[in-house]
Amino acid sequence: MKDKLIAEERMKQFDKDVLHWKDYDFAVINDDIGSCYKKIIQFVESGDNKKDPNYQKLISLHVESLLN
């Protein structure tokens, strides 16, 4: 029961929290575990990908879709 309450509280905060993705060092869209894992490894090995305009656009569009 406690886990369910925690999950419900986190979902209430989702709209606010997701807008903070720009404050994170990295953001990865977790829609496929294998793809997500590979992306995390690429981030770790290559350094700061926030400078990549494609990265910014991809995450921004995904966040927008989550909020609509």
C-alpha positions in Angstrom: 0.0 0.0 0.0 2.8 2.4 0.9 4.4 1.9 -2.6 1.1 2.7 -4.3 0.8 6.0 -2.3 4.4 6.9 -3.2 3.7 6.2 -6.9 0.5 8.3 -6.8 2.3 11.2 -5.2 5.1 11.1 -7.8 2.6 11.0 -10.6 0.9 14.2 -9.2 4.3 15.9 -9.4 5.1 14.6 -12.9 4.1 17.7 -14.9 6.3 19.9 -12.7 9.2 17.4 -12.5 9.4 16.7 -16.2 10.0 20.4 -17.0 13.3 20.2 -15.0 14.9 17.9 -17.6 17.1 20.8 -18.7 18.6 20.9 -15.2 19.8 17.3 -15.4 23.2 16.3 -16.8 21.5 13.7 -19.0 18.0 12.7 -20.0 17.2 9.5 -21.7 13.8 8.4 -23.2 13.1 5.0 -21.6 10.8 3.5 -24.2 13.0 0.4 -24.9 15.3 -1.0 -22.3 18.0 -2.1 -24.8 18.0 1.3 -26.6 17.9 3.1 -23.3 20.9 1.2 -22.0 22.9 1.8 -25.2 22.1 5.6 -25.0 23.3 5.7 -21.3 26.5 4.0 -22.2 27.0 6.4 -25.1 26.5 9.4 -22.8 28.9 8.1 -20.2 31.6 7.4 -22.9 31.2 10.6 -24.9 30.8 13.2 -22.2 28.3 16.1 -22.1 25.8 15.6 -24.9 23.6 18.6 -23.9 25.6 20.6 -26.4 24.3 18.5 -29.3 21.3 20.4 -30.8 19.7 17.1 -31.9 19.7 15.9 -28.2 18.1 19.1 -27.1 15.4 18.9 -29.7 14.7 15.2 -29.1 14.2 15.6 -25.4 12.3 18.8 -25.7 9.8 17.2 -28.1 9.4 14.1 -26.0 8.7 16.2 -22.9 6.1 18.2 -24.8 4.4 15.0 -25.9 4.3 13.8 -22.3 2.6 17.0 -21.1 -0.1 17.0 -23.9 
